[in-house]
Amino acid sequence: MEEGVVSAPPYPPPRQLLAGKTVLVTAAAGTGIGFAVAKRAVEEGARVMISDVHDRRLAEAAKELAVPSARCNVALEADVAALWEAADRELGAVDIVVNNAGLGATATLTEMTDEQWQQVLDVSLTGTMRMMRAALRRMVPRRSGVIVNNASVLAWRAQAGQSAYAAAKAGVMALTRCAAVEAAPAGVRINAVAPSLALHKHLVKVTSQDVLDTLTAREAFGRGAEPWEVANVIIFLASDYASYMTGEVVSVSSQHA
C-alpha cells in the first residue's frame, strides 16, 4: 500500500436496512455512485428500479442487478413523467427515491457558453427538482416517503472551472432544505449527500490523471472514496435509522478543512 494512503475497509455485509421497501434510483447505470446505491439497496432487501440515459449501460446494469429499468433523461419532463408511470406499474408505491443524475462541465466562466451552463443546470438541478416534484406529489398524500439527493462538496468549496456544476449542486442543497420543510408535516424526509471524490471507471476515463492526482491529494485518507462508501451513507439516510433527519446535507468526504 502506498505510504499515506488508508485503504478502503472490507465491503460491509447487508443488514436488511431496507427490507420491504421500494426504491427508485436515477443515473444508476455504469460503475458510479448510482449503480452502487442500487446494488446496495437490493442487498439491503429492497425492491429496486433503476433509470439512466445510456441505453446499453442501463440494460447491462438491470441485468446484473435483476431489477426493472426505464430510460430517462431527467432534463426532459416527458421522460420524468414516463419514468414515474413505469415505477408506479413496477413497484407500486415508491418508498425511497435517490436522485443521482448529474452532469459536469469544466470551463472557466469567461469561456463558458450559455448552452454549457444551461445543460449542467438542466440535468443536475432542474432534473433533481422534477424528480422530487413527482415524488412528493405521491408521497405527501400518502404521508410517507424518503428522498435522498446527490449534491457535492463543490457546493461549499471552490474549484476553478467548476462554476456551473458547483452552482447546480449548491442549488440541490438549497432545494433539499426548502422541500424538506414543506414535506415534513406529512412525515416525508428529504436529505442529501455531498461526496468529494468517488473514483470509478467512467470518471477515470473522462478525467486526466493530473486532475485526479490533485483531487486525491486533498483527501485525508490519501485516496478517493469507493462508490459503495458513498452509497452506504445514502442507504443510511434512506433507512429508518435516519428517522429524525430531514433537510440535512451530509458530507461524504475526507477532505482537509
N, C-alpha and C positions, 0 to 999 in steps of 0.2 A: 504494500500500500504506500502511496506517495506520502512523503512527510508533510504533516499539517493537514492532511485530509482525513476526516472522520467518515468511515464507510457507513452506508445505509444499514439499518438493522434488518433482521430477517423479516420477511413478509409475514404480517400477523395473521393468525388463524381467524376464521369467521366466528362471530358470536351471536348471530341471528338478531342483529340490531334492527333490521328492517323486516322481520318476519311478518308476512301477511300484508305488507304494504305494496302499493303500485307506484312505479317511478318512471318518469319521462325525462330523458336526457338529450339535450341538443348537442350538436357537433361531437358525436361520440364515435365516429369512425377513426381509423388510424391508430396511432400509438400514444396519443397525448392524454391530457387530464380527463377529457370526456369519456374515452374508452375505459380508462382506469376506474372512473366513477361507476360506469355501467357494470363492469366486471365485479367490482366490489359490492355493488348493490345486489347483484344476482347471488353472490356468495353469502350475503347477509340475509338471504331469504325473501327478497322482494321479487315481484313480477315486474319486468322491466321492458320498456320500449325505447328505441333509440332513433335519432334522426341525424342527418348530415346533408350537406350539399354535394358531396362527392359520391356518385352512384356506386362505383366499383368498390371503393373502400367501405362504404356503408354495407353493401351486400356481404363483403368478407367479414366485417365485424359482427353483423347479425347472425351469420352462420356460425362463427366461432363461439358466440355467447348463447346461441339458440334462443334468440328473442325476436319479436316482431320489429319492423323498422318502417320508416317512411321518409322519403326525400323531402327536405325542407330548406329553403333559403329564408332565414328569418328577416331578411331585408324586404321581403315581399309579404304583404298582409294576406294575400290569397294563399300562399304557401303555409303560413302560420295557421290560418283557418282550416286548411285541409289536414294539416298535422293533428290539430286538436280533434277533428272529426274522426280521424283514424285512431287516435288514442282513446277516444270515447268508446269506439267499437271494440278495440282490442283489450283495453284494461278496465273499462267501466269508469268508475270514479278514480281520478288520478290523485293520489295522496301527496306525492312529492314531485316537484319539478326542479331540475337542475339546469340552469341557464349557463351553458358553457360556450356558446357560439361567440366568437370574437374575431376581429381582423386587425392586423397591424400594418403599418406603413412607415418606412424610415425615410424622412425628409426634413430638412430644416424648414422653418416656417416661410422663409423668403423664397424657397424653391417649391414649396407645396402648391399644388393646383387645387381649385375648388372641388374638382372631381375626386382627388385623393382624399381630401378632408371628409367629404360627404360620404364616400364609400365606407370609411372606417366608422364614422358615427352611425350610418345606417345599420351596419351589422352589429357593432359592439354595444351601442347604447339604445338606438331605436328598436333594434331586433329584440333586445332584452325586455324593453318596455312592452312590445307586442305580445311576447310570450307571457309576461306577468299579467297583463291585462286580461288575456284569455283565461289564464289560470284562476285569477281572482274572481272572474265572473262565474266560475263554477264553484270555487272553494268557499267564498263568503256566504252564499245562500246555504251551503252545506254545513257551515260553521266548523270547518276543519281543513287542514292542509298545511303544507310546508313548501316554501320556495327558497332555494339557495342559488345565489348568483356568483359568477366568477368575475372578480374585479382584478386588480393588480396593485402591487406596491408602487408602480409608477404613478398612480394617482396621488401619492404622497411625496415621492422622491423624484427629483428632476433628472432627466436623461436627454441629452441632445439628440435631436432627430425624431423624438417620440411625442411631439406635442399633440398630434391628433389622437393617438392611442391613449395617452395619459389623460387628455380631456374627456374622452369617451368613458374611460374607467372611473374617473372621478365622478362623472355623471351617473354611472352604475351605482356607486356608493351612495350618492345623494338620493337616487331613486329608491334604493333599498330602504334607507332610513324613513323617507316620507311614506312610502307604500306600507311599510311595517306599522306605522302609527295608524294609518287608515284601516288596516286589516285586523289589528289587534283585538278590537271589540268582538270580532267574530271568531276569535281563537285561532286565526291563521298566523303563522310565523314566517318572517322573511329575514334572512341573513345573507351575508356574502363572505367569501374568502378573498384574500389578496395575496396571491403567490408572488414570490420574487423570481426564481429561476427553476423551472422544472424541465429537465433535459429529456428529450425523446427524439426518435429518428427523424421526424419531419422537421423539427426545429434545427437539428444539426445540419440537415440538407440545405436549409434556406438561410443559415446564419454563418458568417465567416468565423474561422477558428479564433482570430484575434478578438472579435467581439465576445465570443463565448469565454475566452480566457479572462477578459476584463471583467465580465459579469461574475464569473466563478470566483475571482479574486476578492469580490466584495462579500462573499458568503463566509460566515464564521466557521462553518464546517469544512470549508475548502472544496466544496462540491455543490452542484445543483441538486435539487430535490428529485427523487424518483416520482413520476406521475402518481403512483399509488400513495405516496406520502401526503400529497395534496388531497387526493381522493378520500383518504381516511378522515380528514378534517371535515370534508363535505358530508360524508356519511354520518359523522357525529352530529353535525348541525341538523341534518335531516331526521335524526333519530329522537326518540323520547328522552334521551339523556340530555338534550339541549332544550327541554320543555320551557324553561324560563328565559330563553334568549330570543330576542327579536330586535331588528333594527341594528344589529351588530355587524361590524366588519372585522373578521379575524385574519390577522397577518399569518401566512404560512411561509415563513422566511427565517433564514439565519443571517440576514444582512447585518453588517456592523451599523451601529447607530450613527 
